């Protein structure tokens, strides 16, 4: 009997499989960072800064909804075909994003891209759970961290570099942010097809298509109102309709999952496991804080500090470096001691402290201080990412490796989706009044009055237009950055200062909300009970379970 059949793999066999997984993970991780850095340039070019949230939210909606479906189908029919399907859909979506002509069109194509992204990370993590015992998994964590870290470093820099070019080979620079995924995706497909060969233990089960539909019905309206509530009004008819449909959809989804039992997209029996339930709750909070914070930082660096997209990418390196170091240290400590609870506790505490400190970062705060806080946030993030997934995989039955891993990814994505939608909505809600306050305060300063007077006779039509609007006290001037924020870098420094202060003050409000959320996460982690890590891989443990069931059935038959 081969090692593959027994579920036990040598280091060389594991590394061969990991090479394929790392290609898929690199594709997903690179996209997250490369788009985050360049999205402001894209929004300005397509005249849609106010609908910026849709580009990220659409991607997260589809990736979130599809994630548990990938997990369930791969448990039933094998990981390889669905991992390759995920890569293929992701590449097609990337090609479509590159030809977008409006922000709404880009959001739609990002939704297609998200359908593929939903399987990239969750499938890779599930396959690692299949072939590597939890106690030994931390030994291989460094390889994944190298991929994640490399993409995190390259993503902001490459994204900024591409977005900063007016054109490359006759094509607008930011479009290459998406086109770069095409050759990488084709290479990933070739590697996965060649090296990813795992045993498939097919089981007779129903596919929970109704669960996927009802999940979409419940989730999408709630995300729409999270993004549009500030425009429609939280008590408007459309808002109440979204709330109603969303709540009914979520209730219907839960009832459908109860009826489907073990065949459910997310079996409700999982939540009877206290460890699983607590880790999922923390994952939701961490996802909201992680994506909410990461989506705001490039905006702060580019809009408030005036950094180019490329420079903003370099300026986020303290966050990435701290994340890598803390992840490697925590991984090695877990492998050595078998203890993991302390790391999510430290991680949530550091993230809460960092977000609260960001609340006091203003437009005139020295950049080095901001970068120190970024490092604290990255250290916290790196300390909690792997241990939470590890705890969930270790607590659930090996036969449910795909479903439990995708459930963890799913709920983290739920938090991320809601976090981006809600926090960006909060930012845009606060932006106009905060900028108005900053303009009112600036109007009393002689240097600002002199800058307005000089700009009113300037030969630059942009400065002249703004100066005349300020002199006429046009109330719409404070909200102009919602459409296109690029004018801030083009104005005289004195004229631009109130807009930078408005952005910074609006972000302070959001960072305070994120810090409060992380305090809740910290309290929940304290109640997580540490379970000893298994020393057997998921495939080996699942085979042992099947053998035990077969022996029990044979014994029962003999007794009869």
HUNOR-V414859 format. One record per run of one state. SS is the DSSP state (H for helix, E for strand, C for the rest). FROM is the first residue (numbers start at 1). LEN is the number of residues. Records with the same first field share a line. If there is no record, write none. Layout:
# HUNOR-V414859
SS=FROM-LEN, FROM-LEN
This chain:
# HUNOR-V414859
C=1-2, 7-4, 46-3, 78-2, 98-5, 132-2, 164-3, 169-2, 196-13, 233-4, 264-4, 273-1, 305-4, 316-1, 338-3, 359-8, 396-2, 443-3, 457-4, 472-3, 483-4, 491-2, 527-11, 560-1
H=3-4, 11-35, 49-29, 80-18, 103-29, 134-30, 173-23, 209-24, 237-27, 268-5, 274-31, 309-7, 317-21, 341-18, 367-29, 398-45, 446-11, 461-11, 475-8, 487-4, 493-34, 538-22
E=167-2, 171-2
